[in-house]
Amino acid sequence: MKKYPCTLAVLFCALLSVSALAETRYVRAGHLIDTASGTVLTDQLVQLENDRVASVVPFHALVAGETLIDWSAYYVLPGLIDMHTHLADNESSNTNAEPLLHSAADIALLGAKHAHDTLYAGFTSVRDVGTYRAFTDVALRNAIDAGYVQGPRMVVAGAYLTVPGGGGEVTGMAPDVGIPAEMRVGVITSPEDMTIKARTLFQHGANFLKLIATGAVLAAGTEPGAPELTEAEVRAAVYEAAKHNSYATAHAHGAEGIKIALRGGVRSIEHASLIDDEGIALAKAKGAWLVMDIYNGDYINEVGKRDGWLEEIMRKNRDTTDAQRAGFRKAVKAGVKLAFGTDAGVYPHGLNARQFPYMVRFGMTPMQAIQSATTSAAALMHKSADVGVIAAGHFADMVAVMTDPLQDISVLSHISHVMKGGQIVR
């Protein structure tokens, strides 16, 4: 008999806990940007239950005692999504050896700071597309999910899948300098090797695969226009990803490398700096996304000159910046699917929204630019049921700004409030 009071007490406490979690709260949005329809709704009431949206209806008076978050003076958008970040790594600098100057512990703490800065900038979800130290991104994602670290929702790649000495390697060292094994987890030499390494990444927590299909601007000794993976290697990765209900994306600057990756079945192309008309048509025919970091070139040019970055890096940046922006304009005009991605980590984390004005300058409407960082990004990640819109059933991820971003999209660099999962973090 003595067991029953204890059991009842535990049950009572559990019910109280459930009741607290199920607290209903409301957000009054003066102007709600409906990214699904591409319209703006006036004076809306967003009902929250736990970490999700329960309903969105025109505002009405609340019952006494109900909790209201009053954003009636703001323009309210879904939490923003950046599809090309590098949170779990050091930021770019003027030395090729930078990745070797930080311990795993350094990177863990840096990643926590980068995650915080990104969330406070209004980006409540990111696709993190690679880190030199394998699986540091997995650890950061897991720490955020567990509540140990404040940051955005993350999907992660685990490591780069790259050829020896390719765009995903730490390069530019003297020939007798050894690179740690954890920085070479994704180095592949054949389609069969690609299958084994891809499988390993999924086994250790990767959500998707990141292929380095061409050389890179910031990897010494590689050329952005040069293909590095074969179509057979790309296909092997895509096939393995499909077995895990996932996909592969490809870093690809050069026109031929882009087409190899698209023919191989990747879901998206990162950078696409030197894409040609054939590549644009192929991306559209395949239904693939382009994720083009068209802000980055200006940052590299300015900071690289100031800090004395290698002339090789500066030359490759010059060769790709204007071409990438011309390709972006053509892709917008052709109706290719485009998702917002910035390569955060090349520039300081938290400045992600600086890219929005560039997207408008080079062909998008403000609404299209916002949708690229909400509905389009969510679709690319297979997360449309959870993020990208403020609608019933979706996570209560929202940002608020003082003025209309459809009139001046640069206001997205000045977020007033951030909510993630129903909790105000800023």
N, C-alpha and C positions, 0 to 999 in steps of 0.2 A: 504493500500500500504506500510505503514511503516514496516509491518511485514516481507516483502520479503527480504530486505537486511540482516536482522538478521538471517533468515532461511538459506539464501545462505552462510552467513559467517559460520554458524554452520556446514553446509554440506561441505564447503571447508576445515574447520579444521578437520572434520572427515576423509575426503579423505587424507589429509596430514598424519594423524595418521595411517591410514591403510597402506599408502605408506611406512612409517617408519618401521612398523611392518613387511612388506613384503620385506625388504631389503635382497638382495641375497648376501651371503658371501660364502667363500670357505675355506676349510682346505686342505692343501697339506700334505699327510701322506707318509713319506718315506717308511714305512713298515706297512701295514694295516693287522691286524689279523682278518681274516674272520671266525668268530666263527660258522657260519652256515655250511660252507664247511670244516672247520678244516684246512684251508690253509692260507698262507701268501701272500698277493698281494703287489707288489712293485710299488712305486711312483704313488699313487692314488690321485684323486681330489674328495673331498667330498663337494657337493654343499648343502648349508643350506638355508632354507627358513623358516622364523619365528623360531620356536623351534624344527623343524624337518629336517631330511635329505631329500633332493629332488632327489639326484642321487649320484652314486659312479662310476667314470670312470677313465681310465688312465689319468695321468696329461697331460695338454696341456697349452700353454701360455694363460694368461687371457687378456681380453680387458682392456685397460687403464682405471683406475678409479675403477675397481672392487676390492673388499676387500678380501685379502688373509691372512689367518693365516698359517704361515709357520712352519709346524711340519715335514719338510722333513728329519730332523736329528733323528727322533724318531720312535719308534715302537708304533703304535696307536691301542688301543683296545676299545671295547664298555665299557661304564661305568660299573663298577663291582656291583654285587648284593650280599648282605648278607641276607640269609633267616632265620637267628636266632639272632636277636638283642633285646636289652632292653634299648632303648634310653631314655624313659620317666620314669626313675627310678634311684635310687642311685646305685653306684657300690658296689660290694661285699666287706665285711670287716670282721674283727674278732669278730663281735658282732651280735647275732641274732636280737637284738633290732634296728639295723640300719634303717629299714624302718620307725620306729616310731620316729626317731630323726630328721626327715625332714618334714617341712610343705608342703602343696600343692604348695605354692609359691616357696619354695626351689626347688621342683621337676620340676616345670615349667622352672626355670632358668637353672637348671642342664641339663634338656632335650635339651634346646637350645644349650648349650655348646657341649653336646654329638653329636647332629645333625651336628653342624659345624665341629667337629673333624672327624666325619665319612665321610662327603662329601669331606673334604680336603684330606682324605686318598684314594680317588678314588672310593668310594662306592656311586654311584648316585641313587641307589634304595635299600631299605631294607624292609624285612618283620619283623615287630616288634611283638614279640610273647608273650607279656604280661607285665603287670605292677601291682604292689600291689595296688596303688591308681587308682581305676577304671576311665577310660576315659581320663587320662592324656595323653595317647598316641594319642587319637582322637584329643585332643586340639593341640598337637604338630604337628600332620599331617596337620591339618587345617591351623595352623599358617604358616607352610612352604608353603603350596599351595597358601596362600594369599600373600606371599612375605614378611611377617613380620619377619621371621626367615630364616636363610640360612641353608639348610640341604638337605638330599636325599629325593626322592619320597618315601613315606611310605604307606604300607598297615598294618593295625593294628587289634589287637584282642580285645581291650577294657578292658578285665580282664581275669583272669584265671577261668576256670570251674573245680572245685576241690571238693573233699569230705571234710567234717569237719575235721580239723586237718591234712589235706593231704599235698601233695607236693607243692600245690599252696597257702597255707596259711602262714601267719606270725606265726611261731611256736617257741617254746623254752622259752616262757615267764612263769612267775609265774602264778598259776591258777587264781589269783584274778586281773590280769592285763587284762583290756578290750582292744580288738582290734577294731579300728574304723569301722563303718559300710561300709564306702567306700572301705575298704580293704577286704570286705567279700561279695561283690556284686555277685560273681560267685560261691559261695558255694552251692552245690546241695546235695540232699539226696535221690533222686529217679529219674526214667526216666521222670516222669511228671514234677518234679522240674527242670530237665535239660532242657526240652522244654521251660518252662517259662523263665528261666534265659538266655538261648540262644536267645530267642526272644527279651528280654530286651536289650541284647548287640547289636544286629542288629539295634534295634530301636534308640539306642543312638550313632550309627556311626561306629560300628565295621565292618571290611571288611571280616573277617573270624573268626572261633572259635578255641580257644586253649584249649585242654583238658589235664588235668593232670591225666594220666592213671596209673602211678605208683608213689611210693615215689621218693624223690629227694636227690641228693648228698648234696645240700646246705640247705635243710630244716631239722632242728633238729627234732628228734623223728620220722622220716620217713625212710624207707629202699628202696633203688633204685630197688631192686629185687621184691618188694611186689606190686601186683596189687591193685589198689584203685578204679577203675571204673568197673562196670559190662558191659558186652556186650550190654545189653539192654539200659543202659545209654549212651553208645557211639552211638548206633544206633539212639537214640532220637536226639542227637546233629547233627549227619550227616543228618538226615531227615529234621530237621529245617533249617540247612544251605542250603540244596538243594532248599528249598522254597524261599531262598533269593539269588539264583544263586551263591552260595558260597560253601564252604567246611569246614571241620574240620581237624586240625592237632593234633597229640597227643604227648605230652611229655611221653616217655616210655623208661625206662632203662632196666627193667627186661624182660626176654624171654617170660614169660606167658602174662605179660601186653602188650607187643608188639603184640602178636598174638590176644589177645582180641580186641585191637584197630584196627588191620588190618581186622579181621573178621567183625568188626562193621562198616567198610567202610571209615576209615579216608584216606585222600589224602596223608599224609606224616607222618613219625615217626621222632620225635626229639630225639637226643642222641643215641638211640638204642645200649646202652653200652654193654648189656649182651645178645644180639641177638644170637640165635642158628641157626643151619642149617635149621630147619623147618621154622623159622621166615624169613630167607633170601629167601627161596623158596616161601613162602607165599607172601612176598613183591613183588617178581618178577611176580608171577602169578596174583596178584591184580593190577599190574602196579603202585604201590605206590612208592613214593620217600623216601629215607632215608636221613636225615640231621644230620650228625655226627660231633660233635665239637671236633675233635681229637687233637687240640692244647691245649685246656683248662687244661688238666690234669697236664701238666708240669708247667703251670703258678700257679695253685693252690698249687702244691707241693712246689714250690720255695717260693712264697709269703706267703703261709700258715705257713710254718716253720719259716720264718722271723718274721711274725707279730703275731704268737701265735694263729692261728685259732683253733677252738675246735677240740679235738682229734677225736670225732665222725665224723666230716666233713673230716678230713685228712684220716681216715680209709676208709670211703666210696669212697674217691677219689682214693686211692690205689686199692681198690677192682674193680674199673670200668675202669681205664685208659688203662691198657694193654689189657684187654678183649675187650674194644671198638675198639682199633686199629687192633686187630686180626680180629674182625668182619668186620671192614671196608675193610680190604684186601680181605676177602672172598666175600664180597658184590661186590667189583669191579670185581673180577674174575668171579663171577656168572652173571655179566651183569645187576645188579639191578640199577635202576635209582637213582643217587646220586646228591644232590644239596648242594652248598656251604653254610654252616651255622656255626657260631663261638661261639654263646652265649656271644656276646659282652656285657659287663656290669659285667660279672664275672672278666674279665680283662679290662684295660682301653680302652675306645672307641678310635678308630683311629688306633689300632694295628691289625685290622681284617686280613690283608694280611699275617700275620705271619703263618696262617694256611696252606697256599699254599704249602710250602716245605714239610709239614707233609703229605699232600695228595699224593705228588709224592713219598715220602719215603715209604708210605704204599700201593703202587700199581698202582696209576694213572700215565699216561703220563702227561707232562706239558700241552698239549692241552686239555686233558680231565679235568684237574683241572680248567683251564680257562673256559672251557665250563660249568662246574658245577656252576660257578659264573656268567654265562651270559645266554646262551640259555636254559640250564636245569632249572636254577632258574626262568627265565621268564616263562617257560612252567608251572612250578609248581604254580606260582602265577596267571595263566591265563592272562599273560601280554606279550605274544609272539608278538603281533601286535605292541607293543610300545617300548620294551626294549630288550636287550640281543644281538643285532647285530647292526652293522653300515650298514644300508640299507635304501633304499627309503621308506618313510612313517613312519619310526621309529623316536623317539625322538633323537635329536642330543646330546646324552650323550656319551662322549668319555674321555679316559685317555691316556696320553702319557708317555712313559718311555724311558730312554736313550739307554738301551741295550736290547737284545732279551730275553724275558721271557721264550721262549721255550728252551733256553740254560741254563738259570739260573732264575728259577721262583721266587727266593727271591727278585729280582729287583722290584716286585710289592709292596714291602714295601717301595719303594723309588719313588713314583709317582712324575713326573716333572710338569705335567699340568693336570688339570681337567676341563672338559666342561660339563655343565648340561643345556639341553634345548637350545643349541646354544650359551650360555653365558659362557665365561671363568671365572671360580671362583678361579682358581689357576694357 
